[in-house]
Amino acid sequence: MARVFVTGSSTGLGLMAAQLLLESGHRVVLHGRDRRRADAALAAAPASEAAVIGDLSKTEDLHAVAAQVNRLGEFDAVIHNAGVGYREARRVETQDRLPVLFVTNTLAPYVLTALIGKPKRLVYLSSGMHRSARLNLEDLTWTRRSWRGAEAYAETKLHDVLIAFGVARRRPDVLSNALEPGWVATRMGGPSAPDDLDAAHRTQVWLAISDDPAALVSGRYFYHRQPRQPNPIAEREDAQDALIEACQHLSGVALPA
């Protein structure tokens, strides 16, 4: 039996992954942006141990979420599922003058990875859109460029793969992988998304708990439990290190080895 923490698990793929883990006999801790969403998650997955609360678009909440998780004890796996989409027509900012999209999709998984006690496995949700992205280290937070939501989203999904692969190198005793769930009909994906919703959440669960030798790897990228080639930038160690250094600078949180 594994113990798994799933971010962004009040709705969508995160909730579906949590429910599948519970059906398989595993222990789950949920996460909601606020009390209402946390309570909704617990109502939808009542066998869960608990739900932690925190808005992952707010840098101060990232520390609070990590502290809540650490107080609950050790975890076998953390699934970094939380994310926001690309439909914003303008650059929506946090109180720290950072894009909500960047903080939620990039900085949150980095900070939570750094602050939560080291699990045995880490799973990061990316997107097929990451293949079109470039690593704009000179303007990670879109202060110089005109805002383009889809491009900004694709960049954050490239960041997730870079973080997963960078952590895999830095923590050889942890299985750290990334995946794309496909374009599916969730609230983020929209009702016309063509991929199989029933298959979308199964890869993160498989990577989090399976003893299948194909899942017992690190620094890999998957789609529907099959390895898939990521954007070549994600495999560059210099790019991984540069992004991690940038995240450390922006968050003030170092990633322990």
Buried (B, 14 or more C-beta within 10 A) or exposed (E): EBBBBBBBBBBBBBBBBBBBBBEEEBBBBBBBBEEEBBBBBBEBBEBBBBBBBBBBBBBEBBBBBBEBBEEBEEBBBBBBBBBBBBEBEEBEBBEEEBBBBBBBBBBBBBBBBBBBEBBBBBBBBBBBBBBBBEBBEEEBBBEEEEBBBBBBBBBBBBBBBBBBBBBBBBBEEBBBBBBBBBBBBBEBBEEEBEBEBEBBBBBBBBBBBBEEEEBEBBBBBBBBBEEBEBBEBBBBEEBBBBBBBBBBEBBEBEBEE
